[in-house]
């Protein structure tokens, strides 16, 4: 039975010392017990709304007031042969307002396709009834084998959705999927989801195969089973824990270089490479070079020196929780077989200082991070732990900007153009602005967004009479939207909206 434990104190955004280890050491605090928890995240704007995905399909929301089942997707999910089940979730940037979240899972035929195919769907509650509305985004054939599904979902620093997929299963990638850029298996994808629209997602400029020569959804390739990947919330670097075959487990690393979209078109080597070595079963067609080597790998065999070893890497996060000073800036990871929580320093110059943190979690399935930057680790046996240190972690208040515009009258009729914006990450510079025309009777019309009284971007209203824009705000910025209605140049405008940069 599922139990949630508030560890004898109210759940707040302040980390509490465990009194274990050294004064600067990290500790584990069990914050709840679930049924095969598979992933942990939170509302993008409220770290007190913790979201725990369970493998069979339940998604549990935990708050200081208790827990509730946010959704049950089990009717769509095939579980739990080998590695099948609910794989991960990602709340939409506007989750607090819309309730929308994305889920990756292996599906039953009723979900569309064959048993075991990997699905990426959007879900949101019906405003009228509260019933869950499913809006399919993408499906990938994966029926022949039950392992190597991948399935991590993560909104990147650029505001777009990244999605990892395993090589299709079996041993040694027998179909050569990971090196084939005409299939989606063995890849990390980057898309802009468009729930309820046709097509259901858009291809982004900058995707390496967007023009020709491969599937345009692909961002990086040559991966075996990228079960978990993450972005460093401070540097925007991309880190991937790719599960190995018989010999090595690896961590792949892509420095952002100051940008918001690290990587693009990198080939991490599988099934030609396994970690830093040539894969023993590599096909003869493998090139001898041109691969992006991992930043770190480790063996399956115990070296007998206390160094890391295992059978299935569980990739984690770079710790940016200031309350865990001894781990700050270090990448956390574990292994399903060893149960040991370890950390390593990773930077553009390489990896160093791999060490055990003296913490163990039996059968770890996933790390997670809330919108405050605190890191969690889930166990297949039920517990979910938060990693804490002796220093208090003060979380910022939810950073949400909502502005409703005035009604505009005239020949265009009584209509309102509504402009709102949300910060994508607390304390971040990236915003998503949304324009909505009400009542909705002019879909397809062009809408223009002005920034500081100058044209910034234009899009067409979708069938819901909405348009969304992404922008970076490094200084106070005023926005205003306009849409043309009717003939003779008539248009209506929104109120001005002031966006402020983060405090430094």
matplotlib code that plots the C-alpha trace (Angstrom):
import matplotlib.pyplot as plt

x = [0.0, 1.2, 2.3, 3.6, 5.8, 6.5, 9.4, 8.0, 7.9, 5.9, 7.2, 8.6, 11.1, 13.8, 16.2, 16.7, 20.0, 20.0, 23.0, 24.7, 28.3, 30.5, 29.2, 29.3, 28.1, 24.9, 22.2, 18.9, 15.5, 12.7, 9.8, 7.4, 6.7, 5.1, 4.4, 7.4, 8.2, 9.9, 10.4, 10.2, 9.6, 7.6, 5.4, 7.7, 6.8, 6.0, 8.5, 5.9, 3.8, 5.9, 4.9, 5.8, 5.3, 4.6, 5.6, 2.1, 0.7, -0.4, 0.9, 0.8, 0.8, 2.3, 2.0, 2.4, -1.3, -1.0, -1.2, -3.7, -3.7, -3.3, -3.9, -4.1, -2.8, -2.7, -5.5, -3.1, 0.1, 1.6, 3.5, 5.7, 7.5, 11.3, 11.6, 8.0, 5.7, 5.3, 8.7, 8.7, 6.6, 7.2, 4.8, 4.2, 5.6, 2.1, 1.2, -0.1, -2.7, -3.5, -2.8, -1.1, 1.7, 3.4, 4.0, 6.2, 5.1, 5.0, 1.4, -1.2, -2.9, -5.7, -3.2, -2.6, -0.1, 1.3, 1.8, 5.0, 5.2, 6.6, 4.1, 4.6, 1.2, -0.1, -2.7, -4.8, -8.0, -11.2, -12.1, -15.8, -15.7, -12.2, -11.8, -8.4, -8.0, -5.4, -3.8, -1.3, 2.0, 4.3, 4.5, 7.5, 7.4, 9.0, 6.9, 9.6, 11.6, 10.5, 13.8, 15.8, 12.8, 14.5, 11.7, 13.1, 11.2, 12.7, 12.0, 15.3, 16.7, 15.4, 11.9, 11.5, 10.8, 13.6, 12.7, 15.1, 14.5, 16.5, 17.8, 14.8, 16.1, 17.7, 21.5, 24.0, 21.4, 20.8, 18.8, 21.5, 19.0, 21.2, 23.5, 20.6, 19.4, 16.3, 14.8, 14.0, 15.3, 18.6, 18.2, 17.4, 14.7, 13.9, 10.4, 7.9, 4.7, 1.3, -1.3, -4.7, -3.3, -2.4, 0.5, 0.9, 4.4, 6.6, 10.2, 12.5, 15.1, 18.6, 17.7, 20.5, 18.4, 15.6, 16.5, 17.4, 19.4, 17.6, 14.5, 14.1, 13.0, 16.5, 18.8, 21.6, 22.1, 24.3, 22.8, 21.9, 19.5, 19.6, 17.3, 17.9, 19.4, 19.4, 20.4, 22.5, 20.1, 23.0, 25.2, 22.6, 25.1, 23.5, 24.4, 23.3, 23.5, 23.6, 23.2, 25.9, 25.9, 28.3, 31.3, 30.9, 28.5, 28.9, 28.2, 28.0, 28.4, 27.8, 28.9, 26.4, 29.0, 26.8, 23.8, 20.4, 20.5, 23.7, 24.7, 23.0, 23.9, 26.4, 27.0, 27.8, 29.0, 26.7, 26.8, 30.3, 31.6, 30.8, 32.1, 35.7, 36.3, 35.3, 32.1, 33.1, 30.1, 30.4, 29.3, 32.0, 30.5, 31.6, 33.9, 37.1, 36.5, 33.9, 32.2, 31.7, 33.4, 31.9, 33.3, 33.4, 32.8, 33.1, 33.3, 30.8, 33.6, 34.5, 38.0, 38.5, 39.8, 36.5, 36.1, 32.6, 31.2, 27.7, 25.4, 23.0, 23.8, 21.1, 22.0, 21.2, 21.6, 24.3, 23.5, 22.6, 21.0, 23.1, 22.1, 24.2, 27.5, 29.7, 27.9, 27.3, 28.3, 28.9, 27.0, 25.1, 24.5, 23.9, 23.7, 20.7, 23.0, 25.4, 22.8, 25.6, 25.0, 28.2, 29.2, 31.8, 33.0, 32.3, 33.3, 34.4, 37.9, 36.8, 35.7, 37.5, 37.1, 34.6, 33.6, 31.1, 28.9, 28.4, 24.7, 22.8, 19.4, 18.3, 17.3, 17.5, 15.3, 15.7, 16.9, 14.7, 14.9, 12.2, 11.9, 13.9, 16.9, 16.6, 17.5, 15.6, 16.2, 13.6, 13.8, 12.0, 11.1, 9.0, 10.8, 11.6, 14.4, 15.5, 19.2, 19.9, 22.7, 23.1, 22.6, 19.1, 17.8, 15.4, 13.3, 12.1, 8.4, 6.6, 7.6, 4.4, 3.3, -0.3, -1.9, -5.4, -5.9, -8.9, -11.7, -11.5, -14.6, -15.2, -15.9, -14.1, -16.8, -16.5, -13.4, -10.5, -6.9, -5.3, -1.6, 0.2, 3.6, 5.3, 8.9, 10.0, 12.2, 12.2, 14.9, 15.5, 15.5, 13.4, 9.7, 6.8, 4.3, 0.8, -1.7, -5.4, -8.3, -11.7, -14.2, -12.5, -13.8, -10.8, -8.4, -5.7, -5.3, -1.8, -0.8, 2.1, 4.1, 5.9, 8.9, 9.8, 7.6, 9.3, 8.1, 9.5, 7.7, 4.5, 2.5, -0.9, -3.6, -4.2, -7.7, -8.1, -7.2, -3.9, -0.3, 2.8, 6.2, 9.5, 11.8, 14.8, 14.6, 17.9, 16.5, 13.0, 11.0, 7.5, 5.3, 2.2, 0.3, -1.9, -4.2, -5.9, -9.6, -11.9, -11.1, -10.0, -7.0, -8.9, -7.0, -7.1, -4.3, -3.6, -2.5, 1.2, 2.9, 6.1, 8.6, 11.4, 14.8, 15.8, 17.4, 21.1]
y = [0.0, 3.5, 5.6, 9.1, 10.2, 13.7, 12.7, 14.1, 17.7, 19.7, 19.5, 22.9, 24.3, 24.3, 21.4, 19.9, 18.4, 14.6, 14.7, 11.9, 11.9, 14.9, 18.4, 19.0, 15.5, 14.6, 12.4, 10.7, 11.7, 9.4, 11.6, 8.9, 5.3, 4.4, 1.4, 1.0, 4.7, 5.3, 9.0, 12.1, 15.8, 18.7, 21.6, 23.9, 26.8, 25.2, 22.7, 21.9, 20.1, 16.9, 14.5, 10.8, 8.5, 4.8, 2.1, 0.7, 4.0, 6.1, 9.6, 10.8, 14.5, 15.1, 18.4, 19.6, 18.8, 15.1, 13.1, 12.5, 10.5, 13.0, 10.5, 6.8, 5.8, 2.1, 1.3, 2.5, 0.9, -2.6, -3.4, -4.9, -7.4, -6.7, -2.9, -2.0, 0.4, 4.1, 5.5, 9.1, 12.3, 16.0, 18.7, 21.4, 24.8, 26.1, 23.0, 25.1, 26.7, 24.0, 20.8, 19.5, 17.0, 14.7, 11.0, 8.4, 4.8, 1.4, 0.9, -1.7, -2.0, 0.3, 3.1, 2.7, 0.5, -2.8, -4.1, -2.5, 0.5, 3.6, 6.5, 10.1, 11.7, 14.9, 14.7, 17.4, 17.6, 18.6, 22.0, 21.1, 17.5, 17.0, 13.8, 13.3, 14.2, 12.3, 14.0, 11.7, 13.3, 10.6, 6.8, 4.7, 1.0, -1.1, -4.4, -7.0, -6.6, -5.5, -3.9, -0.7, 1.6, 4.7, 7.1, 10.2, 13.4, 16.7, 20.3, 21.7, 25.2, 26.3, 25.5, 22.5, 18.9, 16.3, 12.6, 9.6, 6.3, 3.0, 1.1, -1.3, -4.1, -7.4, -7.8, -5.7, -3.7, -6.4, -4.1, -1.4, 1.2, 3.4, 4.3, 4.6, 8.2, 7.2, 5.6, 7.1, 4.3, 4.8, 8.6, 11.7, 13.7, 17.4, 18.6, 21.3, 19.5, 20.8, 18.9, 18.7, 20.0, 18.4, 17.7, 17.0, 18.4, 20.7, 20.3, 22.8, 24.8, 23.7, 20.0, 18.5, 16.4, 18.9, 19.6, 16.2, 13.0, 11.6, 11.9, 15.6, 14.9, 13.6, 15.6, 13.1, 9.5, 6.4, 5.5, 2.1, 2.8, 6.4, 5.7, 9.0, 12.3, 15.8, 19.4, 21.2, 24.0, 26.5, 25.8, 24.1, 21.3, 17.9, 14.7, 11.2, 8.0, 5.4, 1.7, -0.5, -4.1, -6.6, -4.6, -0.9, 1.7, 5.3, 8.9, 11.2, 14.9, 17.9, 21.3, 24.0, 26.6, 29.3, 28.3, 26.9, 23.8, 21.7, 19.0, 18.6, 15.8, 14.0, 10.3, 8.7, 5.5, 2.6, -0.2, 0.5, 1.6, 0.6, 3.2, 4.1, 0.7, -0.8, -3.0, -6.7, -7.4, -4.3, -4.7, -4.5, -1.3, 0.7, 3.6, 3.9, 7.5, 10.3, 9.4, 11.5, 9.6, 9.4, 11.6, 8.7, 5.0, 2.1, -1.7, -4.4, -6.4, -5.3, -3.9, -4.7, -1.2, 0.4, 2.0, 2.1, -0.9, -2.3, -3.5, -0.7, 3.0, 5.3, 8.7, 11.7, 15.4, 18.0, 19.2, 22.9, 22.7, 25.2, 23.3, 20.3, 22.2, 19.1, 18.0, 21.4, 21.3, 17.5, 15.0, 12.4, 8.9, 5.3, 1.8, -0.6, -3.4, -1.7, 0.6, 3.1, 6.8, 8.3, 11.7, 13.0, 16.4, 16.9, 19.9, 20.7, 19.7, 16.2, 14.1, 13.7, 12.8, 10.0, 9.0, 7.2, 9.5, 6.8, 6.5, 3.5, 3.1, -0.5, -1.0, 2.7, 3.4, 7.1, 10.4, 13.5, 17.2, 19.6, 23.2, 24.4, 22.3, 19.7, 16.2, 13.0, 9.3, 6.6, 2.9, 0.1, -1.2, 1.9, 4.6, 8.0, 10.0, 13.6, 14.2, 16.8, 18.6, 20.5, 23.9, 25.2, 25.5, 28.4, 28.0, 31.0, 31.7, 30.4, 32.8, 33.2, 36.2, 36.4, 39.4, 39.6, 42.3, 44.7, 44.2, 46.1, 47.3, 48.8, 47.4, 44.3, 43.6, 42.9, 40.8, 40.5, 39.8, 38.2, 38.2, 36.3, 35.0, 32.5, 32.0, 28.5, 28.0, 29.8, 32.4, 31.9, 34.3, 32.2, 33.0, 31.5, 34.2, 33.2, 35.2, 34.2, 35.8, 35.5, 34.6, 32.3, 33.0, 34.0, 31.1, 31.3, 35.1, 36.4, 37.7, 40.0, 40.2, 43.5, 43.7, 47.1, 48.7, 46.9, 43.9, 40.7, 37.8, 36.8, 33.6, 32.5, 31.8, 28.0, 26.5, 27.5, 31.1, 30.8, 31.5, 30.9, 32.6, 31.9, 34.7, 35.4, 38.4, 39.8, 43.3, 44.8, 44.0, 45.3, 43.1, 43.8, 41.7, 42.7, 40.7, 41.9, 41.4, 41.9, 44.2, 47.8, 47.2, 46.8, 45.3, 44.9, 44.9, 43.6, 45.5, 45.9, 43.3, 44.0, 41.1, 41.4, 39.6, 37.3, 38.9, 38.3]
z = [0.0, -0.9, 2.1, 2.2, 5.1, 6.1, 8.3, 11.5, 10.2, 7.7, 4.1, 3.3, 0.9, 3.6, 3.7, 7.2, 8.4, 9.1, 11.4, 9.5, 8.3, 8.3, 8.9, 5.1, 4.1, 2.3, 3.7, 2.6, 4.0, 3.0, 2.0, 0.9, -0.1, -3.4, -5.6, -7.9, -8.3, -11.6, -11.8, -9.6, -10.6, -9.5, -10.8, -12.8, -10.6, -7.3, -5.7, -3.0, -5.7, -6.0, -8.7, -8.5, -11.4, -10.6, -13.1, -13.5, -14.5, -11.5, -11.0, -7.4, -6.4, -3.0, -1.1, 2.4, 2.9, 1.8, -1.4, -4.1, -7.3, -10.1, -12.9, -13.6, -17.1, -16.4, -19.0, -21.7, -20.4, -20.8, -17.6, -16.3, -18.6, -18.6, -18.7, -19.8, -18.1, -17.5, -18.3, -17.1, -17.1, -17.7, -16.5, -19.1, -18.4, -17.7, -15.6, -12.6, -14.9, -17.4, -15.5, -18.6, -18.4, -20.9, -20.3, -22.0, -21.7, -23.4, -24.6, -25.1, -28.5, -27.3, -27.1, -30.8, -32.5, -31.3, -27.8, -26.3, -28.7, -27.0, -26.8, -26.0, -25.1, -23.6, -20.8, -19.3, -17.2, -18.9, -17.5, -17.4, -16.0, -14.7, -16.8, -18.2, -21.9, -23.9, -26.9, -28.6, -29.7, -31.0, -31.2, -32.0, -32.9, -30.1, -30.0, -30.8, -27.5, -24.0, -23.0, -24.0, -24.2, -22.9, -22.2, -20.4, -21.0, -20.1, -21.1, -22.0, -21.2, -24.7, -23.6, -26.0, -25.2, -25.3, -25.4, -25.2, -26.9, -26.5, -29.5, -29.7, -27.4, -27.8, -27.5, -29.4, -31.4, -34.0, -36.3, -36.1, -35.0, -33.0, -35.9, -38.4, -38.5, -40.5, -37.4, -34.0, -31.8, -30.0, -30.1, -28.2, -29.9, -29.7, -30.6, -30.0, -29.0, -30.3, -28.3, -30.1, -33.4, -36.7, -36.9, -33.1, -32.9, -34.9, -36.1, -34.7, -36.6, -35.4, -35.4, -37.3, -39.7, -40.1, -43.8, -45.1, -44.5, -41.5, -39.3, -38.4, -34.8, -34.0, -31.8, -30.9, -31.8, -31.2, -27.8, -26.4, -23.6, -22.4, -19.5, -17.9, -19.0, -17.5, -18.1, -15.6, -14.4, -14.1, -17.1, -19.4, -20.1, -21.2, -19.3, -20.3, -18.4, -21.2, -20.1, -21.5, -22.9, -21.3, -20.2, -19.6, -18.3, -19.5, -18.9, -21.9, -21.6, -23.9, -22.8, -23.6, -24.7, -23.2, -25.4, -24.5, -26.8, -26.2, -28.7, -32.0, -34.3, -32.0, -32.4, -29.1, -30.7, -29.9, -31.4, -32.6, -29.2, -25.6, -23.3, -24.2, -26.0, -29.2, -28.8, -29.1, -31.4, -33.5, -37.2, -39.8, -41.2, -38.1, -38.8, -36.8, -35.7, -35.7, -32.4, -29.3, -26.6, -23.1, -20.4, -18.0, -18.0, -15.5, -15.6, -14.7, -13.1, -9.5, -9.7, -6.0, -5.2, -4.1, -7.5, -9.1, -10.9, -11.6, -14.3, -15.2, -14.7, -13.3, -14.6, -12.3, -12.0, -11.4, -7.8, -7.7, -4.2, -2.1, 1.0, -0.1, -0.2, -0.4, -3.6, -5.2, -8.9, -8.9, -11.0, -9.0, -10.4, -9.2, -10.5, -10.2, -9.1, -6.7, -5.0, -4.2, -4.7, -6.2, -7.5, -10.0, -11.1, -14.9, -16.9, -20.5, -19.5, -18.5, -15.5, -12.2, -8.5, -8.8, -5.3, -3.1, -1.0, 1.6, 0.7, -0.6, -2.2, -2.9, -6.5, -7.6, -10.6, -11.1, -9.8, -10.0, -9.5, -8.3, -9.5, -6.4, -7.5, -4.8, -5.9, -5.2, -5.8, -6.1, -5.2, -7.0, -3.5, -2.8, -1.0, -2.5, -0.8, -0.9, -0.8, 1.9, 3.6, 6.8, 5.3, 4.8, 1.3, 0.9, -2.2, -4.1, -4.2, -7.3, -10.1, -12.2, -14.2, -15.3, -16.9, -18.3, -20.9, -21.3, -23.7, -27.0, -28.8, -32.2, -35.6, -34.6, -32.1, -28.4, -28.1, -25.8, -26.6, -23.6, -23.0, -20.2, -19.5, -17.3, -16.3, -17.4, -14.4, -11.1, -11.2, -14.9, -17.8, -20.2, -20.5, -22.5, -23.5, -24.6, -26.6, -26.6, -28.4, -26.7, -27.8, -30.3, -33.8, -35.7, -35.7, -38.4, -38.0, -37.7, -34.3, -33.7, -30.4, -29.8, -27.5, -26.1, -28.8, -31.6, -33.6, -32.0, -33.7, -35.4, -35.6, -36.5, -34.0, -33.7, -33.7, -30.0, -31.0, -29.1, -30.0, -27.9, -28.0, -26.2, -25.2, -23.0, -20.6, -19.4, -18.6, -17.9, -21.0, -22.1, -24.3, -26.2, -28.7, -31.7, -34.0, -37.1, -37.2, -40.2, -43.1, -43.5, -41.2, -38.0, -35.2, -31.4, -28.9, -25.5, -22.4, -21.9, -19.9, -17.9, -17.5, -15.1, -15.2, -12.3, -9.3, -9.0]

ax = plt.figure().add_subplot(projection="3d")
ax.plot(x, y, z, "-o")
ax.set_aspect("equal")
plt.show()
